[in-house]
């Protein structure tokens, strides 16, 4: 047997989605626009980074070539290597949505074929009967927010009133999500998790994908800061995923970061929490040291999306990509004969795009490991091909969706 390492660069889209127009995202291209801005000097920030986007390791693994195939052009300012040392391509999403669960479940071989529930973008987001039932069940006097909002903005806007009144801050986005921000000490972390558990049960009839606990600290608007104690309360996938199938075959799934939450802790052997991309990479490397034959290490690198994409921070996103790229040799140094690494994403979040939400895009597929041939696998019809490739690599029976590119 062999091992597999699946690293999701959360929101690192490469443009070109054939149905982007249906989502209002025609022309969105996370990698392409970051590279374009950096090449023009618009990705410079004193003390952080400057100049064209530099991703030499991922480029040598096929990133710029797959980006051209996915979106029609090479990323601006990025050198095109003469030789590629990986299997590379991209994939279109077939799930109905551009959210985190849909993308991850499809990667794991289970596309979302139903429509999620969403809350209205204008006016009060949540139905009065839902708010009333939630406040009664959770024993709070009311909620703050009740709208579409950016998480950091709404905490700055309502955080001081939340501390004063004890009312949790509830908000949503264009995703199928109900988010709850509350102060870790004034409201209490345990109380926040209980509140979200109650909300999860009440939201099931609305077909809402996730309830997200967003704890924060600080005493004034200028000092508020979200902590690493975020937790996602997701509905379970509609059918067994790659993770469930691996567990059924006696394998282990090491879930790094928010992977456990995304899959409602189904098909998970071991959960490792870490806060920030650097810590997530450290945890992934540690998992590589203990992973046994037949195991899957599955990591979500959340900062690309949460810290930079949603906040439309081009320089920050670029610097984070460069930092990730610089650590790939550490991954390569831990590979054993037969191992497989796949780098991909779950959707886009173009930091140059209007608004603050995800963008519908194709995602990269970079697969490499000792003995794996260098070749172009083109544009895959579904993210599920990634999960089926891992299933074949780890020698378990195929699933119902997708096709291995090995």
N, C-alpha and C positions, 0 to 999 in steps of 0.2 A: 504494500500500500504506500501512499504518499500523504503529504499534508497540503492544505490550501489556506491561503491568506487573502482575504477579500477586504480591501480598503476603499471605503466610499468617501470621496472628497465632496462633502455635502454642498450641493448647488453648483458644482464646477461643470456647467454645460458648455457645449461647443457649437451652439446654434443649429440652424437648419431643420428644425422640426417641421415636418410636412403639414401639420395641423396647427402651427403656432398662431395663425390668424384667427382661429376659432376661440383662442384664449386672449386675444388682444396683444399678442407677443410677436407678431411678424417682424423679423429683423433682429430680434433679441439674440445676443451671442456673448455669453459671459467671458469666455477666453478671448474671443476676437476683439471685443471692445476694451477689455483691460489692456491687451497688447497694444491696441491702437492709441489709447490714452497715454500709456507709458512711452511709446515711441515719439509722441508729440510733446513729452515733458509734463503732461497733466497727471502723471502718476508719481511725481517727485514729492517727497516730504522730508524736510530737514531732520536729520538724525534717524531716519527710517530707511529710505531707499531713494534711488534716482536712476534715470536712464531707461532704455528698453527693457522689457520683461525678459528675465534670464532664467530659463528652466532647462539647463543642459542635460540633466539626467532623463527627465521625461521626454525631451526632444529626441534623445538618442534611442528612446523606447517607442518612438512613433507618434508622439503627440502632435507635432506640426503637420505631419502627413495626414493623420486621421481628421484633424481639424479642417484641412482643405477639402477633403472628401465630404465631410459632414455639412460644411457651410459654403463651399465654393471658393475659398481663398485661404492662403497661408496667413497665420497671425502676423500682423505688422511688426517689423523690427526684430523678429525672432529668427535666428539663423536656421537654415534647412540642412540637416546633416545628410551626408552622402550615403551613409549606411545606417540601417535601423536594426536594433538587437532584440526585438520582441515581436510577438504577435499583436497586431493593432487593428483597430477599427472603431466604429461607433454604433450606437443603437438608438432607435426611435421608441418612444413610449406608446403603448396601446391602452394603458389604464386611463380611466376617465378622471383626470385630475392632474395637478402638478404639485402635489403635496408630498411630504416625507413618507408617510405610510405607503401610499400608492407606489412610489418609486422603489422603496426598499422591498415591498412584498413582490413586486414584479421582478426585481433583480433576483429574488429568492424563488422564482419560478411560479408565482401566483399573481397574475395580473388582476387588477380591480375592474370588474365588468359591470358594476352597479354604480349608481350616482350617489355621491355623498350628500349629506344635508349641509346647507350653508345658511348663514345669517345675513340679513339685508345690510347693504353698505351705507345706506343713509338713515338718519334718525336713530332711534333706540334699536340696538341690535337684537336684544333678547325679548321674547314674548313675556308680557306681564305675568301670565300664569306660571311660567318657568321661574321667573325671579321670585315670585311670592312663595312658591313651593320650596325653592332652594333656601331662601332666608328662614323660612319656618323650620325646615329640617336641620339646618346648620346652626340655628339659634343666633342669627345676626340681625341687626336692625335694618339692614339695607345693603346695597352694593354701590360702588362708585364706577364711573366709566360708562359701561353699557353701550359700547360703540366699537367701530373699527379703529384700530390705533397701532402705532409702533410701541413696542414694549417699554423702551427707555423713555420715550416722550410721555407716555401716560403715567409712568411712575413719577416723573418729575412734576407732572401736572397735578396729580392727586395724592402723592405720597404723604405729604404733611397732613392733609385732611384724613387720610386713612389712619395715621398714627393717632390723631386726635379723636376720631369717632369709632375706630375699630371696624369700619366697613371695608371688606375686601374690594380690591380693584379688579373688575371683570371686563374683558375685552375680547375682540376677535380679529380676524383678518380675512383675506380672500380664500384662505384654506378652510377646511372643515374642522374648526378648532374653537374651543372655549378656554381662554387663558385667565389665570387667576394670579395676580401679584399681591403679595402680602409681606409685611416686615417679619424677619426671622425671630426677633425678640419681642417686639410690641404685640404682634399678633400670635406669633409662635409657629415654629416649623411643623410640629406635630399637628397643630390645629389646622394649618394650611393643607396638609395632606389629607386630613379627615374631611375638610370642606370639599376638596377635589374628588375624593371617593364618593361623596354624596352627589356631587354634580355629575359624575360619570354615570351613575345609575339613572338620574333624572334625564340625562341627555340621550340615552339609548333610543327612545322613541323618535328622536329628531335625526337619527342616523349621523351623528357628529363623530368624526374620526378620533379626535384626541381632546382630552382635557389636560392642560399643561400648568403645573405649579411653577410659579416664577418668584421665588423668594428674593428679598433684597435687604440690604442693611444701609445704615446712614441715618442722620437725623434731619437733614434739610434737603431741599430740592437739588442744590448744587453738589451734595455729597452722596446722594443715593447711588447704590451700586448693586447690580444683580450678583448673586452668589452662584457657586457651583452646585448647589443642592436642588437644581431643577429636577423635576420628575414628570414624565409623560404617562398619562393614563389612557392607553389606546384600546380600541376594540380589537378582538383577536382577528387574524386573517380568516377569510371565508372558507378556506380549505387548507390542507396540510402544505406547508412550505418546504423548501430544501432543508431547513433547520429541523423540522419535525421528522423528515425522512431520514436524516442523518442519525438522529437520536434513536429512531426505530431500528436502525441497523447497528446500533451499539457504539456509535461514534460520539465524540465530544464536540460541543460548540462553545467556544470561548467568546462571549459577547463583551466587546470593549466599548465604553462610552454609553450612548443612549440606545444601543441595539436592543438590549433586553426590553426596554420600555416600548420601542417601536413594534415589537412582535408580541406584546402583552405577555412577555416572559414564557411564551410557548416555544419549545424546541431549543431551550437554552440549558447548557450544563453548568456554566460558570459565568458570573457577571463581575466585571471589573469597571468601576467608576473612575473617571479622571476628568479634570477640569482644564480645558484648553488643548490646542493642537499639540503642543510640545509634550504635555503630560500624556496625551493619548498615544503619541508615538512611543514614548517610553514604555507605556503599558503594553503596547502591541509587541515591542521588541522583547519584553519580559515574557509575554505569552508565547512567542516563538521559541523561547528557550525551553519551555515545558510542554509544548504541544507534541502529541504522539502521532504515530502513523494513523491516518484516517481522520484526523481532527481538522476542524475549520476554525480559524481565528477571523472574526468578523468585527471590523472597526468602523465607526462613523466619526469622521473628523469634522466636528460641528462648527468650528469657528468660521470657516469660509462662508457659511450661510448666516449664522446667528450674529456674528460680530461685524462682518464686513459686507456681505451681500445685502441683507435687509437694511443696513444703515447706509447703503450706497457709498461705500468707502473704497474707492478704486485703489488708492495707494496702500491701504491696509490689506486689501485682498491680494494685491500683487506681492507685497512683502510676505504674506502668509504662504502664498504659493512657492515663492523662492525659498523660504525656510523649510517647507515640506520637501521640496526637490533636493535640497542639500543633505537631507537625512536618508534619502533612498539608498546610498551605498551601505548604510548600517543594516538595512533590510537585506540587501544582497549578501552581506557578510554572514548572515545567519541561515542562509538557505542550504538545504541538504539535497542530495540527489533525489529527483522525483518530485520536489516541491514545486508549487505553482502559486504565483502572486498575481492578483488581478486588481488593477486600479480602475475605478469608475466613479460615477456620480448618480444621484437620484433624481435630479431635475436641474434647472438653471436658477440663478438669482443674479441677473446682470446688474452690476453696481452702477451702470450708466443709464439704466432704464427708468422710465417714469414710475412714480409710486415707490412702495417699499416691499412689494410681494415677489414671490417666485416667478420665474419665466419658463414657458414651455420650450424646451430645447432637446436636441439629441445629447447623449452623454458619451464620454470617451470610454473605450475599452482598451486597456493595455495589459497584456498577459505575458509573463516571463518567468523563467526559472531554469535550472540546469537542464540542458538538453532540449529545451523547447525551441522550435524553429522560428526564424524571423519570417513573417509573412503578413500580407494585408488581407483581413477577413471582410473588408468592405463595411457596408451599412447594414446592420442587423435589423430585422423587422420588429423585434421586441427585446426589452431588457431581460426577459426570461431566458434568453440564450446564455446569459452569464451564469445563472443558477444551474442550468443543464450542463454547462461545461464543467462546473465544479462537481456535479453529481457524477459525470463520466470519469473525471480525473480521480475521484475518491472511490470509484467502483461501486456505486449504489444504483439501483434501478432508476430508469428515467421517469420524469414526471409527465404531466399532461400538457404542459405548455413549453414552448421554446425548443431549441435544437442546439446541441453542443457544437462549438466551432473547433474543437480539437481534431 
